Amino acid sequence: MARCVRQRLFPRPLSRRSAPTPGPVRAPPGAGPRLSARRWIVRPGEFATNALLIWGPSIRSGRRAVEPFPDQAGDPIHEQDIADVIVADLLDHDRRGRIDTIIGPDTLTKREQVALIAEAVGEDIALDEVTPEQALRFYREQGGFAADNADWLYGFTSYDGVEGVTDEPGEANPASDGAYLTLAEVLGRPGRSYVRWARDHASDFTGTAG
């Protein structure tokens, strides 16, 4: 993993209580060259692409998405917006030392995300509301990325694999402590909407991408 950018397609969950302070931070005295590879950090709160990795296979094969927490809300961010922040940090000397935890412009439940994907695809997509145990079995059978991450996604382990500890918030709309920044706050322009993201990836969900 690069030290200057967190690049997990499903980043470590960021606690509303422990997320880093946004914006510029000072290097400790005497740090000197040791920080040369860590001039800035970009931490996406939630990749919009997660929907493609988890729901994509079942949407392509049967126009269905399996979800145990359909009313849980998030702020998914377009991967191009993440890239834009990284480029800005690379090119602007004044941005050195920043730690930006960035989110998308739209707060959406999983149910709303599926609906917007269906709208972009132009077909109905069934949302199967299941228990966490059923979701775990389904995604283990599906394989791939979803299978590798299902245990902590659905509350059976922490992100680090500790059983009985969960990193995902239980409430549908966890309170924010203000550590999360939108593109408007970081770059001075709005982030790309989830509608835009869904349209950009419509062919990935239908299996017709060239």
C-alpha positions as CSV (number, residue, x, y, z in Angstrom):
1,M,0.0,0.0,0.0
2,A,1.4,3.4,-0.9
3,R,2.3,5.5,2.1
4,C,1.0,8.7,0.6
5,V,-2.4,7.4,-0.5
6,R,-4.8,4.8,0.9
7,Q,-5.9,2.9,-2.2
8,R,-8.1,0.0,-0.9
9,L,-11.1,-0.4,-3.0
10,F,-12.9,-1.0,0.3
11,P,-11.0,1.3,2.7
12,R,-10.8,0.6,6.4
13,P,-13.9,1.9,8.0
14,L,-13.4,5.3,9.5
15,S,-14.9,5.8,12.9
16,R,-16.8,9.1,13.3
17,R,-15.0,9.3,16.6
18,S,-11.4,8.6,15.4
19,A,-11.2,10.0,11.9
20,P,-8.1,12.2,11.5
21,T,-8.4,16.0,11.6
22,P,-8.9,17.3,8.1
23,G,-6.7,19.8,6.4
24,P,-3.0,20.7,7.0
25,V,-1.0,19.1,9.8
26,R,2.5,19.9,11.0
27,A,5.4,17.5,10.9
28,P,7.1,16.9,14.2
29,P,10.4,18.8,14.8
30,G,13.4,17.1,13.2
31,A,11.3,14.7,11.1
32,G,13.0,16.0,7.9
33,P,13.4,13.5,5.1
34,R,11.5,10.8,6.9
35,L,8.2,12.4,5.8
36,S,9.3,12.9,2.2
37,A,7.1,9.9,1.1
38,R,4.2,11.0,3.2
39,R,3.6,14.6,2.2
40,W,-0.2,14.1,2.2
41,I,-2.8,11.4,2.8
42,V,-6.2,11.0,1.0
43,R,-8.6,8.7,2.7
44,P,-11.9,8.0,0.8
45,G,-14.7,7.3,3.3
46,E,-16.5,5.0,0.9
47,F,-15.8,4.1,-2.7
48,A,-18.8,4.2,-5.0
49,T,-17.1,1.3,-6.8
50,N,-17.9,-0.9,-3.8
51,A,-21.4,-1.3,-5.3
52,L,-20.0,-2.7,-8.5
53,L,-17.7,-5.2,-6.6
54,I,-20.4,-6.5,-4.3
55,W,-23.6,-6.2,-6.2
56,G,-22.2,-6.3,-9.7
57,P,-22.1,-10.1,-10.2
58,S,-25.7,-10.7,-9.1
59,I,-27.0,-7.7,-11.0
60,R,-25.3,-8.9,-14.2
61,S,-26.6,-12.4,-13.8
62,G,-30.0,-11.9,-12.3
63,R,-30.8,-8.2,-11.9
64,R,-30.8,-8.5,-8.1
65,A,-28.8,-7.1,-5.2
66,V,-28.6,-8.9,-1.8
67,E,-28.4,-6.5,1.1
68,P,-29.0,-7.0,4.9
69,F,-28.8,-3.3,5.7
70,P,-30.8,-1.6,3.0
71,D,-31.5,1.6,5.0
72,Q,-27.9,2.1,6.1
73,A,-26.7,5.4,4.7
74,G,-23.3,6.4,3.3
75,D,-21.6,9.0,1.2
76,P,-20.1,7.1,-1.8
77,I,-17.5,9.0,-3.8
78,H,-16.7,8.7,-7.5
79,E,-13.2,7.2,-8.1
80,Q,-12.5,10.1,-10.5
81,D,-13.0,12.6,-7.7
82,I,-10.5,10.7,-5.6
83,A,-8.0,10.9,-8.4
84,D,-8.6,14.6,-8.8
85,V,-7.8,15.2,-5.1
86,I,-4.6,13.2,-5.5
87,V,-3.5,15.1,-8.6
88,A,-4.2,18.4,-6.8
89,D,-2.1,17.3,-3.9
90,L,0.7,16.2,-6.2
91,L,0.8,19.4,-8.2
92,D,0.2,22.1,-5.5
93,H,3.2,22.6,-3.1
94,D,0.9,24.4,-0.7
95,R,-1.2,21.3,-0.2
96,R,1.7,19.3,1.4
97,G,1.0,18.0,4.8
98,R,-2.8,17.6,4.3
99,I,-4.8,14.7,5.6
100,D,-8.2,14.7,3.8
101,T,-10.9,12.2,4.5
102,I,-13.2,12.7,1.6
103,I,-16.8,11.7,0.8
104,G,-19.2,12.0,-2.0
105,P,-21.8,14.8,-2.3
106,D,-24.9,12.5,-1.9
107,T,-25.9,10.8,1.4
108,L,-27.7,7.7,0.2
109,T,-29.1,4.5,1.7
110,K,-28.2,1.2,0.1
111,R,-31.8,1.0,-1.1
112,E,-31.4,4.4,-2.9
113,Q,-28.1,3.3,-4.4
114,V,-29.7,0.2,-6.0
115,A,-32.6,2.4,-7.3
116,L,-30.2,4.8,-9.0
117,I,-28.2,1.9,-10.5
118,A,-31.5,0.5,-11.9
119,E,-32.3,3.9,-13.4
120,A,-28.9,4.1,-15.0
121,V,-29.2,0.5,-16.4
122,G,-32.8,1.1,-17.6
123,E,-34.0,-2.1,-16.0
124,D,-35.6,-3.2,-12.7
125,I,-33.2,-4.5,-10.1
126,A,-34.7,-6.5,-7.2
127,L,-33.4,-5.6,-3.8
128,D,-33.4,-8.8,-1.7
129,E,-33.5,-7.9,2.0
130,V,-31.9,-10.7,4.0
131,T,-30.4,-11.3,7.4
132,P,-26.6,-10.8,7.9
133,E,-26.2,-14.6,8.1
134,Q,-28.0,-15.0,4.7
135,A,-25.9,-12.3,3.1
136,L,-22.7,-13.9,4.4
137,R,-23.6,-17.2,2.9
138,F,-24.7,-15.6,-0.4
139,Y,-21.5,-13.6,-0.9
140,R,-19.2,-16.5,0.2
141,E,-20.8,-18.5,-2.6
142,Q,-20.6,-15.6,-5.0
143,G,-16.8,-15.5,-4.4
144,G,-14.4,-12.8,-5.3
145,F,-14.1,-9.4,-3.5
146,A,-17.5,-9.7,-1.7
147,A,-16.6,-13.1,-0.3
148,D,-13.2,-11.8,0.9
149,N,-14.9,-8.9,2.8
150,A,-18.3,-10.3,3.8
151,D,-17.3,-11.2,7.4
152,W,-16.5,-7.6,8.5
153,L,-19.0,-6.0,6.1
154,Y,-21.9,-7.7,7.9
155,G,-20.7,-7.5,11.4
156,F,-19.1,-10.9,12.1
157,T,-15.6,-9.6,12.6
158,S,-13.7,-6.3,12.7
159,Y,-11.8,-5.1,9.6
160,D,-8.7,-6.8,11.1
161,G,-10.5,-10.1,11.4
162,V,-11.3,-10.0,15.1
163,E,-14.4,-12.0,15.8
164,G,-17.3,-10.5,17.8
165,V,-16.1,-6.9,17.0
166,T,-17.6,-4.8,14.3
167,D,-16.3,-1.7,12.6
168,E,-19.5,-1.0,10.7
169,P,-22.0,1.4,12.5
170,G,-25.1,-0.3,13.6
171,E,-27.3,2.7,13.2
172,A,-28.7,3.7,9.7
173,N,-27.4,7.3,9.9
174,P,-24.4,7.6,12.2
175,A,-23.7,11.1,13.4
176,S,-20.8,13.0,11.8
177,D,-18.1,14.8,13.8
178,G,-17.2,17.0,11.0
179,A,-14.0,15.2,10.0
180,Y,-15.3,14.2,6.6
181,L,-14.9,16.6,3.7
182,T,-16.7,17.0,0.4
183,L,-15.0,17.9,-2.8
184,A,-16.5,21.4,-2.5
185,E,-14.5,21.8,0.7
186,V,-11.3,20.2,-0.6
187,L,-11.1,21.4,-4.2
188,G,-13.7,24.2,-4.3
189,R,-16.0,22.5,-6.7
190,P,-18.9,19.9,-6.3
191,G,-18.1,16.2,-6.4
192,R,-19.6,14.0,-9.0
193,S,-23.1,12.8,-8.1
194,Y,-24.0,9.1,-7.6
195,V,-26.3,9.5,-10.5
196,R,-23.3,10.3,-12.6
197,W,-21.3,7.4,-11.2
198,A,-24.1,5.0,-11.9
199,R,-24.4,6.2,-15.5
200,D,-20.6,6.0,-15.9
201,H,-20.7,2.3,-14.9
202,A,-24.1,1.2,-16.4
203,S,-22.4,-1.1,-18.9
204,D,-20.4,-2.7,-16.1
205,F,-23.6,-3.7,-14.4
206,T,-25.2,-5.1,-17.5
207,G,-22.1,-7.0,-18.7
208,T,-21.9,-5.0,-22.0
209,A,-18.8,-3.0,-21.2
210,G,-16.5,-3.0,-24.3
